[in-house]
Amino acid sequence: METRRLHMLAELARRGSMRAVAEATGTTTSTVSQQVAALAQDMGTALIEPHGRRVRLTPAGRRLAEHAVTILAAVEAAQRDLSPDAPPTGTVRVAGFATAIRAQLLPIISGLSTSHPGLSILVREHEPAEALNLLANDEADLALTYDYNLAPAEPDPALAITPLWTAPWGLGIPDNVARPSAPGAPEIFRWFRTADWIGNSRNTGDETVIRTLASMAGFTPHLTHRADNLDLVQGMIAAGMGVGLLPMGTSTRPGVHLVPLTAPDVVLRAFAVARRGRDNWPPLALLTDLIIRQSAQGA
């Protein structure tokens, strides 16, 4: 059903003659007649009938004309909403990992309620694979994800990926154990080759980094425990349960010492990810831009 045909019918109901419709729409009476006839064929019922030298709408035509007004208004509203120049309104569904939500997203949301009251943000905490799955199933509009330089994620050409920030990571160890003096990540890993290792329970990137560096150090790590909460990882390290990756610069609890990893460095890389074609939707484009700015301030 073409909206142009509905428009002709709605105008005919309002103006009462095909000539008046033609004059108002800048077309010909013949064109108006053809469009109404084609609409009648689409609907499978007569929409107009002779009335003296003119025509009038049938009962079905009047009913469809009433619907046409509602349909055309909805189409116009949708066009305004989806226009690149439209003010950002609607709901943006964000799925992302806890650090990005806490540091980049939450500071933005409070300000949006004042600057863009028509914009709503729904937040779901997820690790990268989970967030990307929600994005693929159209259950999220924006995914905040990460990978590591030693465990890069496979690029997907269907996704628009925007780098946000990077952060060095180190090795968290109990502070009451001997630690190596030699620099270099492989040497540090080799020192703890007999230790139990703590990996991430919901993301494989951490384990890939651990196994890569352990391989460079000439051993296979004993990955015993898994947790995705960094506070819990610190608690396990402090309890002497093993060693695990932690972001540098984080505040460590008593009982935990953080050893820098270099040569090679271990770097977490954060991204904002959206489906191509959806990324220029005004509410999503605005939110992504604000997250980029927030990331730059925190860099």
Solvent accessible surface area in square Angstrom, and as a share of the most:
residue,aa,sasa,rsa
1,M,125,0.56
2,E,89,0.40
3,T,60,0.35
4,R,121,0.44
5,R,48,0.18
6,L,1,0.01
7,H,74,0.33
8,M,5,0.02
9,L,0,0.00
10,A,15,0.12
11,E,18,0.08
12,L,6,0.03
13,A,51,0.40
14,R,163,0.59
15,R,99,0.36
16,G,36,0.34
17,S,20,0.13
18,M,24,0.11
19,R,176,0.64
20,A,30,0.23
21,V,0,0.00
22,A,6,0.04
23,E,132,0.59
24,A,50,0.39
25,T,46,0.27
26,G,73,0.70
27,T,36,0.21
28,T,80,0.46
29,T,62,0.36
30,S,64,0.42
31,T,32,0.19
32,V,0,0.00
33,S,45,0.29
34,Q,117,0.52
35,Q,28,0.12
36,V,1,0.00
37,A,61,0.47
38,A,26,0.20
39,L,0,0.00
40,A,20,0.16
41,Q,151,0.67
42,D,74,0.39
43,M,78,0.35
44,G,68,0.65
45,T,62,0.36
46,A,65,0.50
47,L,2,0.01
48,I,48,0.24
49,E,58,0.26
50,P,115,0.73
51,H,99,0.44
52,G,78,0.75
53,R,250,0.91
54,R,136,0.50
55,V,41,0.24
56,R,118,0.43
57,L,17,0.08
58,T,13,0.08
59,P,84,0.53
60,A,38,0.29
61,G,0,0.00
62,R,125,0.46
63,R,166,0.60
64,L,15,0.07
65,A,6,0.05
66,E,122,0.55
67,H,104,0.46
68,A,0,0.00
69,V,94,0.54
70,T,94,0.54
71,I,65,0.33
72,L,39,0.20
73,A,57,0.44
74,A,60,0.47
75,V,50,0.29
76,E,96,0.43
77,A,42,0.33
78,A,48,0.37
79,Q,118,0.53
80,R,142,0.52
81,D,53,0.27
82,L,114,0.57
83,S,36,0.23
84,P,112,0.70
85,D,138,0.72
86,A,13,0.10
87,P,101,0.64
88,P,26,0.16
89,T,53,0.31
90,G,32,0.31
91,T,58,0.34
92,V,0,0.00
93,R,70,0.26
94,V,1,0.01
95,A,0,0.00
96,G,0,0.00
97,F,10,0.04
98,A,40,0.31
99,T,51,0.29
100,A,0,0.00
101,I,15,0.08
102,R,151,0.55
103,A,46,0.35
104,Q,12,0.06
105,L,0,0.00
106,L,91,0.45
107,P,65,0.41
108,I,17,0.09
109,I,50,0.25
110,S,83,0.53
111,G,40,0.38
112,L,6,0.03
113,S,79,0.51
114,T,117,0.68
115,S,71,0.45
116,H,49,0.22
117,P,110,0.69
118,G,40,0.38
119,L,13,0.07
120,S,51,0.33
121,I,26,0.13
122,L,98,0.49
123,V,59,0.34
124,R,108,0.40
125,E,78,0.35
126,H,37,0.17
127,E,10,0.04
128,P,10,0.07
129,A,67,0.52
130,E,60,0.27
131,A,0,0.00
132,L,60,0.30
133,N,86,0.44
134,L,15,0.08
135,L,1,0.01
136,A,74,0.58
137,N,82,0.42
138,D,62,0.32
139,E,76,0.34
140,A,1,0.01
141,D,5,0.03
142,L,1,0.01
143,A,0,0.00
144,L,0,0.00
145,T,8,0.05
146,Y,19,0.07
147,D,12,0.06
148,Y,1,0.00
149,N,53,0.27
150,L,40,0.20
151,A,16,0.12
152,P,86,0.54
153,A,66,0.51
154,E,157,0.70
155,P,106,0.66
156,D,62,0.32
157,P,119,0.75
158,A,62,0.48
159,L,23,0.12
160,A,15,0.12
161,I,75,0.38
162,T,40,0.23
163,P,98,0.62
164,L,25,0.12
165,W,41,0.15
166,T,91,0.53
167,A,22,0.17
168,P,78,0.49
169,W,18,0.06
170,G,0,0.00
171,L,0,0.00
172,G,0,0.00
173,I,0,0.00
174,P,13,0.08
175,D,69,0.36
176,N,132,0.68
177,V,58,0.33
178,A,74,0.57
179,R,98,0.36
180,P,20,0.13
181,S,119,0.77
182,A,48,0.37
183,P,111,0.70
184,G,7,0.06
185,A,0,0.00
186,P,16,0.10
187,E,68,0.31
188,I,10,0.05
189,F,0,0.00
190,R,95,0.35
191,W,125,0.44
192,F,15,0.06
193,R,127,0.46
194,T,127,0.74
195,A,25,0.19
196,D,49,0.25
197,W,0,0.00
198,I,5,0.03
199,G,5,0.04
200,N,20,0.10
201,S,61,0.40
202,R,80,0.29
203,N,21,0.11
204,T,107,0.62
205,G,12,0.11
206,D,12,0.06
207,E,41,0.18
208,T,57,0.33
209,V,0,0.00
210,I,0,0.00
211,R,100,0.36
212,T,48,0.28
213,L,0,0.00
214,A,0,0.00
215,S,80,0.51
216,M,100,0.45
217,A,7,0.05
218,G,68,0.65
219,F,32,0.13
220,T,109,0.63
221,P,9,0.06
222,H,114,0.51
223,L,21,0.11
224,T,58,0.34
225,H,42,0.19
226,R,110,0.40
227,A,7,0.05
228,D,46,0.24
229,N,78,0.40
230,L,60,0.30
231,D,95,0.49
232,L,97,0.48
233,V,8,0.05
234,Q,10,0.04
235,G,19,0.18
236,M,22,0.10
237,I,0,0.00
238,A,39,0.30
239,A,73,0.56
240,G,52,0.50
241,M,76,0.34
242,G,7,0.07
243,V,3,0.02
244,G,0,0.00
245,L,7,0.04
246,L,1,0.00
247,P,24,0.15
248,M,58,0.26
249,G,81,0.78
250,T,49,0.28
251,S,102,0.66
252,T,56,0.32
253,R,110,0.40
254,P,127,0.80
255,G,22,0.21
256,V,11,0.06
257,H,62,0.28
258,L,25,0.12
259,V,15,0.09
260,P,74,0.47
261,L,7,0.04
262,T,64,0.37
263,A,78,0.60
264,P,38,0.24
265,D,70,0.36
266,V,0,0.00
267,V,35,0.20
268,L,7,0.03
269,R,72,0.26
270,A,1,0.01
271,F,37,0.15
272,A,2,0.02
273,V,4,0.02
274,A,6,0.04
275,R,64,0.23
276,R,150,0.55
277,G,65,0.62
278,R,67,0.24
279,D,57,0.29
280,N,103,0.53
281,W,41,0.15
282,P,12,0.08
283,P,1,0.01
284,L,1,0.00
285,A,42,0.32
286,L,36,0.18
287,L,0,0.00
288,T,23,0.13
289,D,55,0.29
290,L,39,0.20
291,I,0,0.00
292,I,66,0.33
293,R,143,0.52
294,Q,43,0.19
295,S,2,0.01
296,A,69,0.54
297,Q,141,0.63
298,G,64,0.62
299,A,114,0.88
